[in-house]
Amino acid sequence: MVPERSESSAIGDLLIAERPRLLAFLRRAGRPDRAEDDFGEVALRACRDFQATTVSEPRAWLYGIARHVLARPLRLDAPLSDETLGGDPQDEFERSLLSQTLDDALLGLSVETRTLLWQHHAEGRTLTELSESLGVSPEALAARLARARRKVSEGLSPESKGLLAQFGIPVTMSVPTRIWCPRCADARLQWNETAGKERVSLSCPRCHTGLFVAEARAIGLFQGSAGVTISRWLNYTHSMFEGWRLGGDFRCPFCSAPGTAKIGRPGMLECGCSGCGIQSTHLGWELALAQPQVRRFWREHGRVQEVREKDRLSFVSRRTSEVLAVRFCPETGLPT
């Protein structure tokens, strides 16, 4: 259906008036060399949808179309450089297969979620900014982004995940472990390596708790002969905690240089090494878990569940219902 003259004139006037600002936005938020092409797609979509859409704020509506254009399967139609392709047609073919894989994964998300991923990871908008514009809490947005990244990750090969990271979205590659979650005791933890972020962690797929988050340089503390282990990480955590209790110093397990530990805020211990520069943050419950008596209890019972109380943290055995309690200091929020 051809729009009436007045409607065509209105959308044409809007596009002409906003063209300079819209091009600047497309260059800044997308690929500068494709801004003209992106503007053309925005114009086509605007002309197509204007008649069938009730538009109360035309400028905001137009920029919404622009964000959707930028959020479409993450610009995978953009050509790679000659250096990357090496002039080999086989490279182009392989990349097209990767692009199609990523397209399929991202198209499994809603338009709103794809746009949210793009705005946060590519445009660099903070959770606070997005929460204010969308009217939801930063915590809810963080959970939504985490679910979207997990969904995108499903079924992707390491090569595809690496390519996706190049386009601004860190994709987590997860591997199941034999370690039961010490917080809910309902699932085994997953080992996570995040492409595009120098970070590793363990997380629970059931209660969605992130555990033992560390710099990628500390990956050796999680490697054992039979796979992922946390024994060395808990040793590291306990040595820092004991150093803090004895005066704030400890020896870095990587370079043996002096390290410092201090309370960042109640219930959190911040540690750093003056030699290699590795930094880490440890929550109170993690420090409790690193206590020798708690580790023995966890090792003997296999599955333990955390129960929080006012001035203590208890670990309950799923097998025997036996309880081990760790008291916390009300001032520091750390184990006593």
Order of alpha helices (4+ residues) and beta strands (2+ residues): alpha-alpha-alpha-alpha-alpha-alpha-alpha-alpha-alpha-beta-beta-beta-beta-beta-beta-alpha-beta-beta-beta-beta-alpha-alpha-beta-beta-beta
